[in-house]
Amino acid sequence: MYFKAAKANGFLPAVIIFLILTAAGSLHAEKPPFEYNIFIYQGRLSADFNFERLFTDELVESIKAGLPLHLELSVHLKKSHVFWFDPTLGKYECSANIEYKPFGARFGIAITDFEYNVVRQSFKHFNDLLEKLNEALLLMCGKTADYDPDDNLYFEFKMELRRLTAEEIANAGKWYSGHKDSETDSFKKGANFQQKIFEQLVDITGMGPITHQFSGYIFKLVDLKQVRP
C-alpha cells in the first residue's frame, strides 16, 4: 500500500506540470520564423528552408547602408523518442548554417550543409546575396528506413545579429561604409546615417545584439503529406 501511494503521489505532480505546460503552450507547436517543407526524396527524409521572412525592411536597409553587421542563421532538424526534446539524440541530426559578413567590396556568405561541406560565395550587390538566401536550402537527413514513424521530430533555430568587432573589421579589410563601390548612396549619407539605422534596428528588438531562438515545432514522420519519388 505504501509503495502504491508513493507511486501515485509521485505521478500526480508530473501530471500537474504536464497540464500547466500544455495550457501555457510550451508543449505545442508554434509557427517557426522561416518557411519550410519536409518531404521524402529518393528514399531520404529531406527538408528545405527559406529565410526570406527574416530579412525585414530594417535589416535590409541596414545592410545596404553599409553597417558592419555579423548575421548568422542556423537551423537543425532533430529526432526525439519522446514527446519532449531529448538533447542526447544527435544521431539523426542534420543542420545548416549561414553566416554573412561584408568583405571588401563584396558580400560574402558561407553555407555549411549537414555533411559539414562548406560552400563559400561572394556577391557584389546585396540583392544578389538576398536572392541566394531566399532560395530553398535543401537538407537531406538520411534514409527513411532509419526513422520510426512514431518518432517525434523538431526544429532548433538560432539567429544572431550584431556589429562586427574592430578586429573582425581589420581582418576583413574594406567594408561597406562609404566605400566608393558600396551600394546605394551610403557614401553621401555617411556614418551618422548608418548609426541611426542601427539604432532603429536595436529599438525594434529592444536589445543590443539581436538574438532569436526558436525550438519546438514537433511533428511525426507519419504526418508528412508530401512524398517525392
HELIX and SHEET records of a PDB file:
HELIX    1   1 TYR A    2  ALA A   24  1                                  23    
HELIX    2   2 GLU A   52  LEU A   54  5                                   3    
HELIX    3   3 ASP A   57  LYS A   64  1                                   8    
HELIX    4   4 PHE A  126  LEU A  133  1                                   8    
HELIX    5   5 THR A  144  ASP A  146  5                                   3    
HELIX    6   6 ALA A  166  ALA A  172  1                                   7    
HELIX    7   7 SER A  186  THR A  205  1                                  20    
HELIX    8   8 LEU A  221  ASP A  223  5                                   3    
SHEET    1   A 4 LEU A 137  LYS A 143  0                                        
SHEET    2   A 4 ARG A  44  ASN A  50 -1                                        
SHEET    3   A 4 GLU A  35  TYR A  41 -1                                        
SHEET    4   A 4 VAL A 227  ARG A 228  1                                        
SHEET    1   B 6 VAL A 118  PHE A 123  0                                        
SHEET    2   B 6 ARG A 106  THR A 112 -1                                        
SHEET    3   B 6 CYS A  94  PHE A 103 -1                                        
SHEET    4   B 6 LEU A  69  SER A  80 -1                                        
SHEET    5   B 6 ASN A 152  ARG A 163 -1                                        
SHEET    6   B 6 ILE A 210  SER A 215 -1                                        
SHEET    1   C 6 VAL A 118  PHE A 123  0                                        
SHEET    2   C 6 ARG A 106  THR A 112 -1                                        
SHEET    3   C 6 CYS A  94  PHE A 103 -1                                        
SHEET    4   C 6 LEU A  69  SER A  80 -1                                        
SHEET    5   C 6 ASN A 152  ARG A 163 -1                                        
SHEET    6   C 6 PHE A 219  LYS A 220 -1                                        
END                                                                             
